[in-house]
Amino acid sequence: MKNQSEHDARELLAQIDPQAVPAHIAVIMDGNGRWAQKRKLARIKGHVAGAKIIRRLTDTAARLGVKVLTLYCFSTENWRRPAEEVSFLMKLLQSYLNEQAEDMVRLGVHLSVIGDISALPDGVREEFERVMALTADCDTITLNLAVNYGARDEILRAAKNLAAEAARGELDPETIDEKCFGDHLFSAGLPDPDLLIRTSGEIRLSNFLLWQAAYSELYFVDINWPDFDDAAFYRAIIEYQHRNRRFGGVKNISPTK
């Protein structure tokens, strides 16, 4: 089975146009719990399996020339999950960063984060800050983790900050445009995602990058996240390369533009 999967991946890789690889890919990593349930395992086992995919996918994306990989790790709504599961996810994030930090530097992976990490447990927040500082000069690929992130919360924060600046006389409301608004989002400085992938068969955005994904190509696949291998990733990119991006206009624009 593994040899067949590797053979499939090689064949699919040959179909990818290296000049039209999306610069920014975002992923809603869904299906850890269902993956574990199918195997009669505890949900946390699914999260452990899912974490292992992050390293491999980051390496694969970097080799393809993807510049930004944004992964939806923990939403503002995920705090509603059982306390034991939330605690485990926090510890898993911390251990992942600790274990991968040196490899990130070696491979040129720049770690960034979107979301309010001030609300995370101290140890997790401090590990994020440590690894972000450690990888600050890395420039092969940006691994952008969405943690304690919700798009509506992000947009509200931006609106409140803009209103506060205007109230202080620091900003003329008439000068607020899309760029100005975008500069007040967590994702300021990052390009909008070209391709947004969601695994597990669910077909919704779940409060993820609602502003930034306005013209992203959406790709939904019925594969649980721990089973999302290189072949599945390549299929998503091939599908992206076969689409015509018009950005609201009438003229077709290739994915390279």
LINBELCOR-V961128 format. One record per backbone hydrogen bond with DSSP energy under -0.5 kcal/mol. CO is the residue of the C=O (numbers start at 0). NH is the residue of the N-H. Records with the same first field share a line. If there is no record, write none. Layout:
BEGIN
CO = NH ; NH
END
This chain:
BEGIN
0 = 4
1 = 5
2 = 6
3 = 7
4 = 8
5 = 9
6 = 10
7 = 11
8 = 12
9 = 13
11 = 14
12 = 15
15 = 17
16 = 19
17 = 20
22 = 66 ; 67
23 = 193 ; 194
24 = 69
25 = 196
26 = 28 ; 71
27 = 29 ; 198
29 = 224
30 = 34
31 = 35
32 = 36
33 = 37
34 = 38
35 = 38 ; 40
36 = 39
41 = 44 ; 45
42 = 45 ; 46
43 = 47
44 = 48
45 = 49
46 = 50
47 = 51
48 = 52
49 = 52 ; 53
50 = 53 ; 54
51 = 55
52 = 56
53 = 57
54 = 58
55 = 59
56 = 60
57 = 61
58 = 62
59 = 63
60 = 64 ; 65
61 = 64
66 = 141
67 = 24
68 = 70 ; 143
69 = 26
70 = 72 ; 145
71 = 28
73 = 147 ; 148
74 = 77
75 = 78
76 = 79
77 = 80
81 = 84 ; 85
82 = 86
83 = 87
84 = 88
85 = 89
86 = 90
87 = 91
88 = 92
89 = 93
90 = 94
91 = 95
92 = 96
93 = 97
94 = 98
95 = 99
96 = 100
99 = 103
100 = 104
101 = 105
102 = 106
103 = 107 ; 108
104 = 107
107 = 109 ; 139 ; 140
108 = 110
109 = 142
111 = 144
113 = 146
114 = 116
115 = 118
116 = 119
120 = 123 ; 124
121 = 125
122 = 126
123 = 127
124 = 128
125 = 129
126 = 130
127 = 131
128 = 132
129 = 133
130 = 134
132 = 135
134 = 137
140 = 109 ; 142
141 = 68 ; 143
142 = 111 ; 144
143 = 70 ; 145
144 = 113 ; 146
145 = 72 ; 73
147 = 115
148 = 75
149 = 153
150 = 154
151 = 155
152 = 156
153 = 157
154 = 158
155 = 159
156 = 160
157 = 161
158 = 162
159 = 163
160 = 164
161 = 165
162 = 166
163 = 167
164 = 169 ; 170
165 = 168
170 = 172
171 = 174
172 = 175
174 = 176
176 = 180
177 = 181
178 = 182
180 = 183
181 = 184
184 = 187
186 = 189
193 = 216
194 = 25
195 = 218
196 = 27
197 = 220
198 = 201
206 = 150 ; 208
208 = 212
210 = 213
212 = 215
215 = 217
216 = 195
218 = 197
220 = 200 ; 222
222 = 199
223 = 226
224 = 227
226 = 228
228 = 232
229 = 233
230 = 234
231 = 235
232 = 236
233 = 237
234 = 238
235 = 239
236 = 240
237 = 241
238 = 241
239 = 242
242 = 244
243 = 245
244 = 252
245 = 248
252 = 244
253 = 256
END
